[in-house]
Amino acid sequence: MESIDKLKSKISANLDGYSNQLLDALREKAIEQTKAKIALSGKNNADFSQDELEILVKDEEEKIKNRFKNTLGLGLIAFLGLS
């Protein structure tokens, strides 16, 4: 029984590591996209407060998550042959 608990904790720790890596990659992608949008608008990062930049990055994160969810859903429907 003790070895099962150790195994569970080891698996959980690995999943947390992957989760953190995924969130970090998502954040970096959102930051890149936010920088691109700011540059395309002809503005500079200095034109925004830290809070405004955080809101813009958070919005981009949500957009990326939604695109991933939609793509995953469509892929699942196609895989199941329901389309």
Secondary structure, 3 states (H helix, E strand, C coil): CHHHHHHHHHHHHHHHHHHHHHHHHHHHHHHHHHHHHHHHCCCCHHHCCHHHHHHHHHHHHHHHHHHHHHHHHHHHHHHHCCC
